[in-house]
Each structure stands twice: as structure tokens, then as C-alpha cells.
Amino acid sequence: MTHLDLTSGARFGLESSSPSSFSLRFGRREMFVCRDSYVRRYRVNPVIECSAGLQAGHLEILLFRRWLVVLSKARA
């Protein structure tokens, strides 16, 4: 079962006040999608960029230099 949470708060340390952010839950896993507002000081791949998240167990994927997808374990 999928759980859609449009009021996710600052769970990933990101601004989620924009209407274009959402969170999906797939069992014990969670996916958070938002517009990226972080200014990166290095060259970013124009299509997809993957990196470790700020917290342990998080994976951040930057799509088209604009959309940030954070994959993590869901809270209990």
C-alpha cells in the first residue's frame, strides 16, 4: 500500500513549503521529491546526479538539475 503525505514537514532537512513537494511511502521505504534550492559549488551532471544523503541510509538523486529525490527508510 502506498501512503501519500503532502505535509511532510522538514523531515529531510529540506524546504517543503512549496506545493511541488511530496512524499511517498512503500512499506518500510520512503521517497521524498521536491524542487532543489541548494546551490552546488561543483559541476553537476545535466541529467542525473547521485550522492549520499545528509543522514545515514539516505540516497539523494538530482534529476535534470532541478528535482531532488531522497530515498530513505520510513519512520516507525
Summary of the structure (lengths in Angstrom):
residues: 76
radius of gyration: 12.3
end to end distance: 15.3
largest distance: 39.0
contacts: 179
relative contact order: 0.25
helix: 0%
strand: 43%
